[in-house]
C-alpha cells in the first residue's frame, strides 16, 4: 500500500494514522496543473458503474467532470454520521463505495494526484469524528488511504486537501479496462457526552473533488 503525501491544511491531516484537531478548519485547495504538466485528452467521459453504502442511498450521489477534465467532483445528498442523543445505534458510521469509469482516447492513462473534501461537523466536548478515503484501480493491489480526525468541541465547516507526490502516484494500467474504486467513510464517537454529535458531507455544504494527472502510455 502506498501513502499519499500529507498536506497540513485545515485542522490537521494524517495518512493511515489520525491526527486530532481542535482548531477551526481553514480553506484548503489543490494547486492547478503546472504549465509543463502532461497534455490533457480533449475528450474524457466519466460515469459511475456502481454505488453502494449507507451514506449514498440510490439517487443521492452523482459524479461530474470538472476543472477541464483534470478532476471530477462527487456530491452527496444524505451523507451524515451521528452518535449520542437520539441517534440510532447504527448511524455512528456511514460509508459509500463508488466504482467510477473514466474513459479517454486510446493511449492515455491517469492517476489521482489530490483530493479536496469539505463538509460540516458538530462535535460535543470529548467527541471525535473521522473522515476516511481509500481508492484503488480494479484488480490492482496498490491503494491509497487518507484519514482525517476532528476532535470536539467543534462546530464549523471543515476542509481538507491531500496531495500525492510523484513517486506515490498509482496510474491505471495502460490498455486495461479498469474502474477506479473509491471507498469513503464518516464515523463519529460521541464519547461520554449525552448530546448528539455529527459529521456531514452533503451537497449543500460539502463534496469531494478528485484531481487527476494524465500521461501518454509508453
N, C-alpha and C positions, 0 to 999 in steps of 0.2 A: 504494500500500500504506500502511495506517495502522499506527502502532505503539502498543502498549498502554503505559500509564503504568507506570513501574517502581516497585515497592515493595521497598526494600532490606531484605529479611528473609532469614534463613538465611545461607548462606555467601557470597552475592553474587548479583546478578541483572543481566541485561543483555537488551536488546531488539535483536535483529539482530546486535549485536556482543557477544561473550562477555567476561565478567569472570572472571579467575582467582580462585580462593578457596582458602584454606588452613585456615581455622578450622572447628571443628565446627559442623554445621548446627543452627540453633535452631528452635524451634517457629514455625510460620507459619500464618496464618489470614486469611480474608477477613471483613470486618465484615458482620454481618447487615443485611438491608434496613432502611433508615430508616423511621421511623414514617409519614412523608409519602410513601413510595415508591408508585408506581402500583399499582393493585389487581392481585392475582394471580388468574388464572382458577381457578374451582373444580374444573374437570375438565381435566387435562392427561395425555396419553399420550405415552410416549417409547419408541421402538423403534429397533433397528439394521437398516438396509436391507442393508448390505454390510460385511464385514470382510475386509481383505486385509493381508498383510505377514508378514515373517519373525518379528516379535515377537508376533504374535497368531494362531497356528495355529487351525484350526477347533475350536470348543468350549472355547477357553481364555480368552475375553473376554466380558464382559457389561456392559450399561449399565442402571442402575436410577435412577428418580426419587429425589430426596432433598430435605431441607430444605423440606418443604411446597410442592413444585412450583416452588421458586426455584433448583433446581440438579439436576444429575444426576451420578452417580458412575460412573466407568469402572474396572473391576477386571480385572487381567490375571493369568494363572496361570504364564505362561512368557515373561516379557519381560525378558531379560537379554542384555547385550552384554559380551563379554570378549575380551581380547587378551593375548599373551605366554604364556610357559609352554607348555602343551599345547593352547592354544586353536586351533580350526580357523581357517584364514586368512580365512574368510568371516564369522566371528562377531564381528568388531570393530564391526559396525554392525547394529542391528536396527531395524525400523520397523513402524508399524501405521497403516493407513488405515481410518477409520471414516466411514460415511455414516449420520448419525443423523436420524431423523424425529421432530420434536416437534410434536404436534397439540394445539390448544386451540380453544375455541369461536370461531366466526366473529367477526371484529372485533378480535382480539388479535394482537400480534406481539411478538417478543422479541429480545434481544441478549445475548451473553456479556459479562459485566462483570468476571469474575475467574476465575482458575484456581489451584487449590491442587494441588500434586503432591508426592508423597513416595515414598521408596524407600530403598535401601541401596547403598553403594558401598565397595569395597576397591580402593584405588589405591596402587601402589608409588611410591616417590620417582621423580619425572620423568614419571610417567604422568598423563594427563588424561582426563576424561570429559565428554561433552556430553549435555544433555537439551534437546530442541528440540520446540516445538509450533507448528503453523501451522493456522489454521482460517478457513473462509470459507463463504458460502452458495452452493449450486449455482447456476451461471450468473452469479455476481457477481464482478466483477474485484477488489473490495476484499477485503483479507485482513489478518489479524493474525499476527505471528510473535513468539515469545518464546524466547530461548535462554539457558541457564544452563551454566556450565562449572565443574567441580571439578578441583582440582589436587592430586596426591599429594605427600607421603604423606597418605592419608585412609582411615579405616576406621570408618565410623559411618553412622547414618541421616542422610538429607538431606531437607529440606523447603523448598519454595519457594511463595511467594504473589505473584501478579501481578494488578494491577487495571487496568482500562481507564477512563480519565476520560470525562466526559460527551461531549466533542467527538469522542472516538475510537470511540464505540460504533457497531457495524455491526448494524442491525436487519434481520431477514428482511423482504423486500418484502411489503407488505400484499396480501392476496388472491392470493398466488402459492404454489404447492406446491413449496417449495424445501427440500431437506435441508441439514443442517449437516455439512460435510465437515471432519474433524479428522485431520490428519497429524502423527504424533509420531515421534521418532527418539531412540534411545540409541546413543552412539558412544564407543569407547574407543581411545586411543592409548597403547600400552604404553611408549613412549619407548625408552630404552636398556636398560630392565630386562629380565632374562631370566625374571622371575617373572610370573605372571598377574595381571591387574587386571580388575575388572569393575564395571559399574553395573547395578542391577536395580530394576525397578518391578513387583513381584509382589504378589498379593493378601495374602500373609502379612505383608508389611511395607511395602506401597506401593499407591497408587492415584492417580487424578486426579479432582478434583471441579470441574465447570464450573458457575459461578454465573451465574444469569440475571436479567435485569430485564425486566418486562413493561410494555407500554403498549397503549392502545387505538388502533386505526387511525383516522386522520382521515376 
